[in-house]
Amino acid sequence: MIKSARKGIVGNGIETIKNLANSLSSKNYHGSAIFTAEPTNDQRKTLEDICPTKALFSIKENSAMGLDNGKCIMCGYCSEAAPQTIKISNKPATPAKMKSQIIDYSSPQTLPSEKSYDQIGNELKEKIQKMFGRSLAIRQVDAGSCNGCEIEIAALNNPIYDIERFGIHFVASPRHADVLLVTGPASRNMTIALLRTYEATPDPKIVIAVGACACSGGIFGDTYATTGGIDKVVPVDVYIPGCPPRPEILLQGLLLAVNRMKI
């Protein structure tokens, strides 16, 4: 019985996947929207009207369209309305230091090169060791999230992603944290708590907005109950779009944040 149990528990070998590039290209993954052609005047009006978060907008100067990934919740309504112009890809949107950098345009853009999860993680581990000489401590803050982003953040600690092998761990107190990983649209009931958490975190500190809600308010928008994004409450250093963003993209955002941090 003991042999059988041992085989069932450890018989699968190493669970941690070193190269997750294939998982990023799963045909079933509902990723970010991408333009496949320049929309017509009629299509631009239709796309603007159908987008529930107003992530799609027209640019009058050159008759192009923009897609704000910080607002996009990847619902797919746009691709249903104009399948020849826009489609939902199986790739997630990438993090950025400024909001303007998470906007895609219908005109051709240069796409960033892809790295495997393990490549990003090892690069991040090297940066952490060089800057801190120790591990990177993260405090996750829920500022009114639907809990979708929390599920992806929790996955960072499972045997598949195993973020602690890169010298990154989560802490219970902001006083022990280097990074604040904030989700949700910053509901007005959470603004004081978020601000106090930010003030309790020692300098130097990095604030990362995780998901469309934290970046822009997402599906909740800017209402009487929400502030329309956490940058209305605290300074944000890195924006990670997505609804919700995948663990691979969360790690990429952390790497971007560490690159920006100055000791």
LOBA-820458 format. One line per 5 residues: for each residue x, y, z of N, C-alpha, C. Coordinates in steps of 0.05 Angstrom, whole numbers, padded with zeros to 5 digits, m for minus. Layout:
BEGIN
X:Y:Z:X:Y:Z:X:Y:Z; ...
END
This chain:
BEGIN
00017:m00024:00000:00000:00000:00000:00017:00025:00000; 00039:00024:00017:00057:00047:00018:00071:00051:m00009; 00079:00029:m00022:00092:00031:m00049:00072:00043:m00069; 00047:00035:m00068:00027:00045:m00086:00022:00074:m00082; 00020:00083:m00057:00016:00111:m00051:00039:00128:m00060
00064:00118:m00054:00088:00133:m00062:00090:00136:m00092; 00082:00115:m00107:00082:00116:m00136:00062:00136:m00146; 00039:00137:m00133:00018:00155:m00142:00025:00184:m00136; 00040:00189:m00115:00047:00217:m00107:00071:00227:m00123; 00093:00211:m00124:00118:00221:m00136:00124:00207:m00162
00106:00190:m00172:00112:00175:m00196:00113:00190:m00222; 00104:00215:m00221:00102:00231:m00246:00128:00246:m00251; 00148:00243:m00234:00173:00257:m00238:00171:00286:m00231; 00187:00303:m00244:00187:00332:m00238:00162:00345:m00251; 00146:00358:m00234:00121:00370:m00244:00126:00398:m00256
00147:00411:m00246:00152:00438:m00256:00160:00438:m00285; 00146:00454:m00301:00151:00456:m00330:00171:00478:m00335; 00193:00472:m00348:00214:00492:m00352:00207:00510:m00376; 00195:00499:m00396:00189:00515:m00420:00159:00514:m00425; 00146:00537:m00420:00117:00538:m00423:00109:00553:m00448
00127:00555:m00468:00121:00569:m00492:00097:00557:m00507; 00095:00530:m00506:00073:00517:m00520:00046:00524:m00507; 00046:00528:m00480:00021:00534:m00467:00011:00562:m00475; 00029:00580:m00483:00021:00606:m00492:00008:00606:m00519; 00011:00585:m00534:00000:00583:m00561:m00023:00563:m00563
m00035:00557:m00540:m00058:00538:m00541:m00081:00550:m00557; m00092:00534:m00575:m00113:00545:m00593:m00138:00551:m00577; m00141:00540:m00553:m00165:00544:m00537:m00163:00569:m00519; m00139:00581:m00518:m00136:00604:m00500:m00149:00629:m00513; m00165:00642:m00497:m00179:00667:m00506:m00161:00690:m00499
m00144:00698:m00517:m00124:00719:m00512:m00133:00747:m00519; m00114:00764:m00526:m00120:00792:m00533:m00130:00794:m00561; m00144:00816:m00566:m00154:00822:m00593:m00132:00834:m00610; m00131:00827:m00636:m00111:00839:m00654:m00124:00847:m00680; m00114:00868:m00692:m00125:00877:m00718:m00113:00860:m00740
m00130:00852:m00759:m00120:00837:m00782:m00123:00854:m00808; m00137:00876:m00806:m00140:00894:m00829:m00149:00921:m00819; m00146:00941:m00836:m00154:00968:m00829:m00185:00970:m00830; m00198:00977:m00807:m00227:00978:m00808:m00238:01001:m00825; m00261:00996:m00837:m00275:01016:m00852:m00289:01036:m00833
m00300:01057:m00844:m00314:01077:m00828:m00337:01064:m00813; m00352:01048:m00827:m00376:01035:m00815:m00367:01015:m00793; m00345:01001:m00798:m00335:00981:m00779:m00325:00995:m00754; m00312:01018:m00757:m00302:01033:m00734:m00325:01041:m00715; m00346:01051:m00727:m00370:01059:m00711:m00382:01034:m00697
m00384:01012:m00711:m00395:00988:m00700:m00378:00977:m00677; m00351:00977:m00681:m00333:00967:m00661:m00333:00984:m00636; m00335:01010:m00640:m00335:01028:m00616:m00361:01024:m00600; m00383:01020:m00614:m00409:01017:m00600:m00411:00990:m00586; m00399:00969:m00597:m00403:00942:m00586:m00384:00936:m00563
m00362:00950:m00561:m00343:00945:m00540:m00354:00953:m00512; m00357:00935:m00494:m00370:00942:m00468:m00353:00960:m00450; m00326:00959:m00454:m00308:00976:m00437:m00297:01000:m00452; m00305:01003:m00477:m00295:01025:m00494:m00265:01024:m00498; m00255:00999:m00500:m00227:00994:m00505:m00219:01002:m00534
m00239:01000:m00552:m00234:01007:m00580:m00241:01036:m00586; m00224:01050:m00599:m00230:01079:m00605:m00218:01087:m00632; m00230:01106:m00644:m00220:01116:m00670:m00199:01138:m00666; m00181:01139:m00686:m00160:01160:m00686:m00166:01178:m00710; m00175:01201:m00705:m00184:01219:m00727:m00162:01227:m00746
m00138:01230:m00735:m00115:01241:m00750:m00109:01223:m00775; m00110:01197:m00771:m00102:01179:m00793:m00123:01157:m00800; m00147:01161:m00790:m00169:01143:m00796:m00163:01114:m00787; m00146:01111:m00767:m00140:01084:m00756:m00156:01080:m00731; m00152:01056:m00719:m00165:01050:m00694:m00145:01041:m00673
m00151:01046:m00648:m00134:01038:m00626:m00148:01018:m00608; m00133:01001:m00596:m00144:00981:m00577:m00129:00984:m00550; m00142:00993:m00530:m00130:00996:m00504:m00132:00969:m00489; m00109:00955:m00488:m00109:00929:m00474:m00113:00931:m00444; m00109:00955:m00434:m00115:00960:m00405:m00144:00960:m00399
m00161:00964:m00419:m00190:00963:m00416:m00203:00938:m00427; m00189:00924:m00445:m00200:00901:m00459:m00204:00878:m00439; m00228:00866:m00439:m00234:00843:m00422:m00235:00817:m00439; m00227:00819:m00465:m00225:00796:m00483:m00252:00781:m00486; m00274:00797:m00488:m00300:00785:m00490:m00305:00773:m00517
m00293:00784:m00538:m00295:00773:m00565:m00318:00785:m00581; m00332:00805:m00570:m00354:00817:m00585:m00344:00831:m00611; m00320:00843:m00609:m00310:00857:m00633:m00304:00838:m00656; m00293:00815:m00649:m00286:00795:m00671:m00312:00783:m00683; m00333:00782:m00668:m00359:00772:m00678:m00372:00793:m00697
m00368:00819:m00690:m00380:00840:m00706:m00365:00846:m00731; m00338:00843:m00730:m00321:00849:m00754:m00299:00828:m00756; m00306:00803:m00763:m00286:00781:m00764:m00264:00785:m00784; m00269:00801:m00805:m00248:00806:m00825:m00228:00827:m00816; m00235:00842:m00796:m00219:00865:m00787:m00204:00859:m00761
m00217:00844:m00743:m00205:00840:m00716:m00211:00812:m00707; m00192:00800:m00693:m00197:00772:m00683:m00185:00769:m00655; m00195:00750:m00641:m00185:00743:m00614:m00162:00723:m00618; m00138:00731:m00610:m00115:00714:m00613:m00112:00694:m00590; m00093:00676:m00592:m00087:00658:m00570:m00062:00667:m00555
m00056:00693:m00557:m00033:00704:m00543:m00043:00726:m00523; m00031:00727:m00500:m00038:00749:m00481:m00025:00775:m00487; m00037:00797:m00478:m00024:00823:m00481:00000:00825:m00462; 00020:00841:m00470:00044:00842:m00454:00044:00866:m00435; 00058:00864:m00412:00059:00886:m00393:00075:00910:m00404
00071:00933:m00391:00085:00957:m00399:00089:00976:m00376; 00107:00995:m00379:00113:01014:m00357:00093:01037:m00358; 00082:01043:m00382:00063:01066:m00384:00038:01056:m00398; 00016:01070:m00392:m00010:01062:m00404:m00009:01064:m00434; 00005:01084:m00444:00006:01088:m00473:00019:01064:m00488
00035:01048:m00473:00049:01026:m00485:00032:01000:m00487; 00009:01000:m00474:m00009:00977:m00476:m00032:00981:m00496; m00028:01001:m00513:m00048:01007:m00534:m00037:00996:m00561; m00053:00980:m00574:m00046:00970:m00601:m00062:00986:m00622; m00051:00987:m00646:m00064:01003:m00667:m00069:00985:m00692
m00088:00993:m00708:m00095:00978:m00732:m00073:00979:m00753; m00055:01000:m00751:m00032:01001:m00768:m00012:00980:m00758; 00005:00970:m00776:00024:00949:m00768:00042:00958:m00746; 00046:00941:m00726:00064:00947:m00703:00085:00925:m00700; 00107:00931:m00688:00128:00912:m00683:00121:00896:m00658
00120:00870:m00660:00113:00853:m00637:00138:00846:m00621; 00136:00845:m00594:00159:00838:m00578:00166:00808:m00581; 00192:00802:m00578:00200:00774:m00581:00191:00758:m00557; 00184:00733:m00562:00174:00715:m00541:00197:00701:m00527; 00194:00698:m00501:00213:00682:m00485:00197:00661:m00470
00210:00639:m00464:00197:00619:m00448:00195:00628:m00419; 00177:00615:m00404:00173:00622:m00376:00200:00618:m00361; 00214:00597:m00367:00239:00592:m00352:00260:00613:m00359; 00261:00622:m00384:00281:00642:m00391:00275:00668:m00376; 00249:00676:m00375:00242:00701:m00361:00248:00698:m00332
00241:00674:m00320:00245:00670:m00292:00275:00670:m00284; 00292:00658:m00299:00321:00658:m00293:00333:00686:m00296; 00323:00701:m00316:00332:00728:m00319:00324:00745:m00296; 00299:00741:m00286:00289:00755:m00263:00305:00747:m00238; 00311:00722:m00235:00326:00712:m00212:00354:00726:m00210
00366:00728:m00233:00393:00740:m00235:00391:00770:m00227; 00370:00784:m00237:00367:00812:m00230:00362:00816:m00200; 00345:00798:m00188:00339:00800:m00160:00364:00796:m00143; 00380:00776:m00150:00405:00770:m00135:00424:00793:m00137; 00426:00805:m00161:00444:00827:m00165:00436:00852:m00150
00409:00857:m00149:00400:00882:m00136:00396:00880:m00106; 00386:00856:m00097:00379:00853:m00069:00397:00835:m00054; 00410:00816:m00068:00425:00796:m00054:00408:00777:m00038; 00382:00777:m00044:00363:00760:m00030:00339:00756:m00048; 00317:00746:m00036:00292:00741:m00051:00276:00767:m00054
00257:00766:m00072:00239:00789:m00077:00213:00783:m00062; 00204:00802:m00045:00180:00797:m00029:00156:00813:m00042; 00134:00799:m00045:00110:00810:m00058:00087:00810:m00038; 00073:00832:m00036:00047:00833:m00022:00025:00838:m00042; 00007:00819:m00043:m00016:00821:m00062:m00039:00836:m00048
m00050:00855:m00062:m00072:00872:m00051:m00096:00869:m00069; m00118:00861:m00057:m00144:00860:m00072:m00159:00885:m00067; m00161:00902:m00088:m00175:00928:m00085:m00203:00927:m00098; m00217:00905:m00094:m00244:00902:m00105:m00246:00883:m00129; m00228:00864:m00130:m00226:00846:m00153:m00249:00826:m00153
m00255:00814:m00176:m00275:00793:m00179:m00263:00766:m00170; m00237:00765:m00165:m00221:00742:m00157:m00210:00726:m00180; m00215:00736:m00205:m00203:00722:m00228:m00173:00725:m00229; m00163:00749:m00223:m00134:00754:m00224:m00121:00739:m00201; m00135:00737:m00178:m00123:00723:m00155:m00118:00693:m00161
m00136:00681:m00177:m00133:00653:m00184:m00107:00650:m00200; m00101:00668:m00219:m00076:00667:m00234:m00052:00673:m00217; m00054:00691:m00198:m00032:00697:m00180:m00026:00673:m00163; m00047:00660:m00152:m00043:00637:m00136:m00030:00614:m00151; m00035:00613:m00177:m00022:00592:m00194:00008:00595:m00196
00018:00619:m00190:00047:00623:m00190:00061:00605:m00170; 00047:00598:m00149:00059:00582:m00127:00054:00552:m00131; 00040:00544:m00152:00034:00515:m00155:00059:00501:m00167; 00059:00474:m00167:00082:00459:m00177:00089:00464:m00206; 00071:00474:m00222:00076:00478:m00250:00093:00503:m00254
00085:00525:m00241:00100:00551:m00245:00122:00555:m00224; 00116:00547:m00199:00136:00546:m00177:00154:00571:m00177; 00142:00594:m00172:00156:00620:m00174:00178:00623:m00153; 00176:00608:m00131:00197:00610:m00110:00224:00600:m00119; 00225:00584:m00140:00251:00575:m00150:00267:00598:m00162
00253:00620:m00168:00267:00644:m00179:00273:00664:m00157; 00269:00657:m00132:00275:00676:m00110:00253:00696:m00106; 00228:00688:m00110:00205:00706:m00107:00185:00693:m00088; 00176:00707:m00068:00156:00696:m00050:00136:00717:m00041; 00113:00708:m00032:00092:00726:m00022:00094:00729:00008
00088:00754:00018:00089:00759:00046:00062:00769:00056; 00058:00767:00082:00032:00774:00094:00031:00804:00100; 00053:00817:00104:00053:00845:00112:00067:00863:00091; 00055:00886:00086:00068:00905:00067:00094:00915:00078; 00099:00914:00104:00124:00924:00116:00147:00906:00108
00141:00882:00098:00162:00863:00090:00165:00861:00060; 00149:00878:00045:00147:00875:00016:00165:00894:00001; 00173:00885:m00023:00187:00901:m00043:00168:00910:m00065; 00148:00893:m00070:00129:00898:m00092:00100:00895:m00082; 00083:00913:m00091:00054:00910:m00086:00041:00902:m00112
00028:00879:m00112:00014:00868:m00135:m00015:00873:m00130; m00026:00893:m00144:m00054:00902:m00138:m00073:00894:m00160; m00096:00883:m00151:m00117:00875:m00169:m00143:00891:m00163; m00162:00891:m00181:m00187:00905:m00177:m00187:00933:m00186; m00211:00946:m00189:m00213:00973:m00199:m00209:00995:m00178
m00200:00987:m00154:m00197:01005:m00132:m00224:01017:m00124; m00241:01000:m00113:m00267:01009:m00104:m00264:01030:m00083; m00283:01048:m00081:m00281:01071:m00063:m00279:01061:m00033; m00290:01038:m00028:m00288:01028:00000:m00260:01017:00006; m00244:01013:m00016:m00217:01002:m00012:m00195:01022:m00016
m00202:01047:m00022:m00181:01067:m00028:m00164:01073:m00004; m00176:01076:00020:m00160:01082:00044:m00142:01058:00051; m00153:01034:00049:m00137:01010:00054:m00113:01008:00035; m00118:01013:00009:m00097:01012:m00011:m00076:01033:m00005; m00084:01057:00001:m00066:01079:00006:m00049:01073:00031
m00061:01062:00052:m00046:01056:00077:m00026:01033:00072; m00034:01014:00055:m00016:00992:00048:00008:01003:00033; 00003:01021:00015:00025:01033:m00001:00044:01049:00018; 00032:01064:00037:00049:01080:00055:00065:01062:00074; 00054:01038:00081:00068:01020:00099:00090:01005:00086
00091:01004:00059:00112:00990:00045:00137:01006:00044; 00160:00996:00053:00184:01011:00053:00195:01018:00025; 00209:01040:00022:00222:01047:m00003:00249:01032:m00005; 00258:01026:m00029:00244:01030:m00055:00223:01009:m00059; 00201:01017:m00071:00178:00998:m00075:00168:01001:m00103
00156:00980:m00112:00144:00979:m00139:00115:00972:m00137; 00098:00986:m00151:00069:00980:m00152:00062:00970:m00180; 00049:00946:m00181:00042:00934:m00206:00011:00932:m00207; m00001:00943:m00228:m00030:00941:m00233:m00035:00915:m00249; m00049:00897:m00237:m00054:00870:m00249:m00082:00868:m00260
m00085:00864:m00286:m00111:00860:m00298:m00124:00886:m00308; m00144:00883:m00325:m00157:00906:m00337:m00170:00924:m00316; m00181:00912:m00295:m00194:00929:m00274:m00174:00947:m00260; m00151:00937:m00253:m00130:00953:m00240:m00118:00974:m00258; m00117:00967:m00284:m00105:00985:m00304:m00124:01009:m00310
m00150:01003:m00312:m00168:01024:m00322:m00196:01023:m00310; m00201:01004:m00292:m00228:01001:m00282:m00242:00978:m00295; m00232:00969:m00319:m00243:00946:m00333:m00273:00947:m00337; m00286:00925:m00333:m00315:00923:m00337:m00330:00940:m00317; m00317:00947:m00294:m00331:00963:m00274:m00330:00993:m00282
m00310:01001:m00297:m00307:01028:m00306:m00301:01047:m00284; m00309:01072:m00288:m00306:01093:m00268:m00333:01102:m00258; m00342:01092:m00235:m00369:01096:m00226:m00370:01108:m00198; m00394:01110:m00187:m00396:01120:m00160:m00383:01102:m00139; m00379:01076:m00147:m00369:01056:m00129:m00339:01050:m00134
m00328:01058:m00157:m00301:01052:m00164:m00286:01077:m00173; m00260:01076:m00172:m00244:01099:m00180:m00234:01098:m00209; m00238:01075:m00222:m00229:01073:m00250:m00200:01066:m00254; m00189:01051:m00235:m00161:01043:m00237:m00145:01051:m00213; m00125:01035:m00206:m00111:01040:m00181:m00092:01064:m00183
m00085:01073:m00207:m00068:01096:m00210:m00081:01122:m00202; m00107:01121:m00197:m00121:01144:m00186:m00116:01147:m00156; m00106:01125:m00144:m00101:01124:m00115:m00072:01124:m00107; m00056:01107:m00121:m00027:01105:m00116:m00012:01106:m00142; 00014:01114:m00141:00030:01113:m00166:00034:01085:m00176
00032:01081:m00202:00036:01054:m00214:00061:01054:m00231; 00077:01033:m00228:00102:01031:m00243:00100:01013:m00267; 00083:00992:m00265:00080:00973:m00287:00051:00965:m00290; 00041:00964:m00314:00013:00956:m00320:00014:00928:m00333; m00002:00910:m00323:m00004:00883:m00335:m00033:00880:m00344
m00038:00882:m00370:m00066:00880:m00380:m00074:00850:m00381; m00100:00846:m00385:m00111:00819:m00386:m00135:00816:m00368; m00152:00797:m00374:m00176:00793:m00358:m00182:00763:m00356; m00167:00749:m00339:m00144:00758:m00323:m00118:00752:m00338; m00095:00765:m00330:m00069:00758:m00343:m00059:00731:m00333
m00046:00717:m00351:m00036:00690:m00345:m00010:00692:m00327; m00004:00670:m00313:00020:00670:m00296:00046:00678:m00311; 00049:00669:m00336:00072:00676:m00352:00075:00706:m00355; 00053:00719:m00359:00053:00748:m00363:00057:00762:m00337; 00048:00751:m00315:00053:00763:m00289:00083:00763:m00283
00096:00741:m00290:00125:00739:m00286:00140:00759:m00303; 00130:00763:m00328:00142:00782:m00346:00139:00810:m00335; 00116:00816:m00323:00112:00842:m00310:00130:00847:m00287; 00135:00825:m00271:00154:00828:m00249:00182:00834:m00258; 00190:00821:m00280:00216:00827:m00292:00218:00856:m00301
00197:00866:m00313:00196:00894:m00322:00198:00912:m00298; 00185:00905:m00276:00185:00921:m00251:00213:00922:m00239; 00226:00899:m00237:00253:00898:m00225:00273:00914:m00242; 00270:00913:m00268:00287:00929:m00286:00284:00959:m00280; 00260:00966:m00271:00254:00995:m00267:00263:01004:m00239
00265:00984:m00220:00271:00991:m00193:00300:01001:m00190; 00304:01021:m00174:00331:01032:m00169:00336:01031:m00139; 00358:01018:m00132:00366:01015:m00104:00385:01037:m00096
END
